[in-house]
Each structure stands twice: as C-alpha cells, then as structure tokens.
Amino acid sequence: MDLAETRLKALMLASLDGDAKAYRALLAALAPHLRAYFARRLAQAADAEDLVQETLIAIHSRRASYDATLPFTAWLHAIARYKLIDHFRRGRLRRTLPLEDAGSVMAEESHEASAAAHDVERLLATLPENRRSLIRQVKIEGLSTAEAAARTGQSESAVKVGIHRGLKKLAALIREKP
C-alpha cells in the first residue's frame, strides 16, 4: 500500500471513530488530490473546483458506507468518477435552431423508427405512472438518477429501484410476446 493510501485511510478510520481533527485533516488532504483528479479529466478549472466540492459533500454524506476492509482511495475514486459522469450528463451540448429552419436539418422519420417508438410507448403504458415516468426521464431523456430524484421528490435509491423494477417488468413482457 502506498503512503497516500495509508495516510488517507488512517485519517478516514479515525474520523469514523469521531475524531473531528482527523476529519478536517482528511478533507484538507483530499481537496488537492481531487483537484488533480478532475483537472486531468476536464477542460475548465472552474468545473473541476465545483466537482471537488460536490465530491467532498458526497464523501461527507456517504462516509458511513465506507468499508474499512477495502482501500480508501478506491472508494474515493468511485465517488469522484460518479460525480464526473453526472457532470458530463448535465453538460451535454444542446443547440437551438429557429423553428423555420428545422425542416432543413430534420431527417424524415422512417417507418421502422416510428414503429419502434410506438412499441416502446405501448410497453411503457403497461407500467404504473411512477415507474413509466422514471424510465422516461432517465433512460429516454438522459437525466441522471439524481436529477430524476430531484424532479420527483424521491431518493436516488428509490429512483434506481423503480427503474430497475420497471425495466424488469418490461423485459418480462417482451419475453412473453411471440
């Protein structure tokens, strides 16, 4: 185990035991580590700083989920990675176009695509509204589970479970079809 892992893990374990000084030291040590992690992956430094803060907040709120038998930096990087993915999802490029110019850039919808969309809508209609809405928001519109949770007032866990159960039901329906 390298020196940084040993030091960070020791600070994390001490903070979990209630040592406030160790917790402050842990957060202070993590900030530059996370800045470097995000700076290597992002073009704008301002985005990196925002992600550092989001990650530190996530570490604070999820610190009880840390398994002391596992490396601390692996847990840390998993949280940072998910924050980075959420950032990329939020920042998807969206362009606008005047309505009168829309015809020049839109391809005609093929019959197969239209039929597929109809089939998806028909299958989704078999689900309860809550699950249908969650699947539509996350899987079709591309929102993160955090964004869907904020929209619906549910926890992220409830959103994930609802999507999982809805997709499981849809898969069962598809298997039943001849």
N, C-alpha and C positions, 0 to 999 in steps of 0.2 A: 504494500500500500504506500502511495507517495505521501509526502509531507503535508501537502494541502488537504488531501482526503482525511488524513489522521487528525489534523488540527480542526477542520470543519466538523468532522463527525464528533469529536470530543466536545466542541462548543455546543453542537446540537443536542447531544445527550445531556449535558449539564443544564441547558436551557429547558429541556423537557422535565428535568427534575426540579425546576423552579428557580434556577439561578438567573436573575434578571441581568446581571452584569455579563454573563456568558452570552445571553441572548442578544444584548446590544452589540457585543463583540462579533457575534456570528453575522448579524445583519450588516455591520460595518465591513466585515471581510467579504461578504457575498456581493455587495454593490459593485466593486471594481471587477470582480470575476464575471458577473452578469453583463456589465457594460462591454467587456471584451467579447463575450459570447455573442451578444446581439450586434455589436459593431462589425463583426466578421460576416454577418448574415444580412445586414441592412445597408441601404444606401444613405439614409438620413440619420444623423446623430440624434436629432430630436425624437425620432421614433424609438431609437434604442433606449434613450432615457425613460420614455414613457413605459416601455416594456420592462425595464429594470424595476420601476415602481410597481407595476402590475404583478410582476413575479414575486417581489418581496411581500406584497399583500397576500398573494396566494400561498406563499410559504407560511406566513403567519396564520392564515385561516386553516391550513391543512397540516400543520405541524404534528398534530396528534396522529396522523395517518402514517408517519414515518416508521418504518420497520428497522429497528436498531441492528438487526442481523444482516442487513444489506448495506452496500456502500452509500454514503450520503450523497456524493456527487452524482450518482446515477439518478437518485430521486430528484435532486435539484435540477438536473438537465432535462428530465422528463417534464417537469412543471414548466421550465423555460421553453421547451420545444412546443408544448401545447399553447403557451401564450403567443409564441411566434406564429404558429398556424392560425390562431384566432386573428392575429394582426393582419396576416395576408388575406384571410377571408373578408375581413372588414374593409380592406383597402382595394378590393377588386375595382378595376378600372371600369367606369360607367360613362358612356358617351351619350350625348343628347343630339338630336337631329330635328330640324324643323319638320313638322308634320307633312308639309307639301313635298318634301324631299324623300319621304320614307319609301315611296314606291320604287325609287331608283336603287335602293340598297337591299330591299327585301326580296328574297327569292320566293318563288311560288311554292306553296306547301304541297308536297307530294301526297298522293293518296295514301301511301303506306305510313307516312309520318302522321297524317291525320287520323288514320285508323288506330295507330298505336296510342296516340293521345286520348282518343275516345276510349280505348280499352283500359288505360290507366285510370281515367276518370270513373269508369264504370266499376272497376275494382275498388278504388278509394271510397266510392259511395257505399260500399258494404260495411265500412268501418264506422264506429261511433265518431261523432264530430270532433271530439278532442284529439283522438289519435290521427284522424284524417288531417286535421289542421297541423299537427306537429310534423307529420311526414311531409306535407306540402311545404311547410316553412323550411325544414332542414334539408330534405332530400331533393326537393324540386327548386325552391327559391335559393338554396345555398346558404342559409343563415347558419351560424354556429349554434350549438346547443345553449350556450349562454345567452345569445340574443333571443332565441325562441323562448327560453325560460323567462327572460325579462318581459317579453311581449305577453306571455300567457299568465304570468304571476306564479309559475310553478318553479320548483327547484330544478337544477340541471339534472339531478339524478332522476327525478320524475319524468323529465322530458326524454331522457335516454331510455328509460324503461318503457314509456309509452310508445316511442318509435320502434323499439325492439319488438314489443308485443304486436303492434300493428303490422310490421313487416312479416312477422312470423305468421299471422293470420292470412295476409295476402299470399304468402308462399304456399300455405295450405290450400287456399282457394285455387291457385294456379295448378297445383298438383292434381286437384280433383277434376279439373277440366279435361275432356277427352282430347 
